Amino acid sequence: MDLSVKSVENVEYMIEKIKEKLNVVNAGAIKPTHFDEEMYEELKDIYEMIMKKGSFSINEMQAIVEELGNLRKQ
């Protein structure tokens, strides 16, 4: 997967991988359709940071989910 290319498919891929890595209980709360390509770079930065870490504290998870919320379409 070439994440250097902005695409709907890449947004969907990153969101799904983020949900898997964070073990999101309410997966419906974070959907790929909530994000558009305008925020692609920010989303990619979050994705890369999450994929590098092995585990997350509660505070880190809360901050990540909050940041994802900030990136959602208005």
N, C-alpha and C positions, 0 to 999 in steps of 0.2 A: 504494500500500500504506500503510495507516494503522498505523504501528508503536506508536501510543499505546494501542492495544487489545491486552490480553494474550490471546494465542491460540496454539494449537498451530501454526497456519499461519504466524504471524509468527515463531515460534521457528524453524521449518524454514527460512523465508526468510532470516532473519539468519544462521543457521549456514551455509547454502549460500553466501551472499555473503561471509562471513568466509573460508571455505575458498577461494573463487575469488580474493579479494584477496591472501591470503597464499600462494597457489599451494601449498596443502597437497598433499604427495606421497601420503601415506597417508590418503586421504579417509575410509576406513572407520574411522579412529581417532577421528574427530569426527563423530558422527551426531546429527541432531536429536532422536532418541529418547533420547539420553543426558541431555537437559535437560528440566526441567519448568517450569511457569509460575511457581513460587515464586521462581525466580531470574531472572525476566523483566527486571526493572529493571537488574540487574547485567549481564546479557547485552546488553541494549540499549545500556548505557553503553560496553561494549567494542566493539560493532558501530559505534556512532557515531564513536568514536575511530579505529577502523580505516579507516572510509570517508573520514575527513578527511585522512588521511596519504597521501602519494604512494608512499613506500617505507619499508621497515623493515630495521633492522640485524638480524643474527643474534640478538643479545641481546634485542632487542625482540620478535622472533618467538617466542623461547623463553619469554619472560615472558608473552606473550599466551596461548600454548598451555598454559602452567602455570596461568594464571588460569582458562582454560576448564576445565581439569581439576578445579580447585577447585569449580567451579559444577556439575559433573556430579552426577546423582542418586546417592545412596548405596546 
